[in-house]
């Protein structure tokens, strides 16, 4: 391949990658200030897991990352508590796939929804 062609392909690729990064919103969190650094690191791992699980399991109905929507519903703490209680008592009105989800996964999603900065 000619050197100019290689440079052109590389340049176009880099522009595309940078454009993709620029259009993705970084999620910010309201982390308690008095939390120790080690605890913050553990919490961030849990929050990132919650984001991934939310994308995988919840966006079909709550549309945050699909179909061009880039907003997360602002669930209240009360709504999240009720949902978790429904999960624990296996309420049939709850989503069927959530009943199969481990509690740790549901907790990660709930923590993500609870601590993310609201838009």
Buried (B, 14 or more C-beta within 10 A) or exposed (E): EEEEEEEEEEEEEEEEEEEEEEEEEEBEBEBEEEEEEEEBEEBEEBBEBBBBBBEEBBBEEBBBBEEEEEEBEEBEEEEBEEBBEBBEEEEEEBBEEBEEBEEEBBBBBBBBBBBBEEE
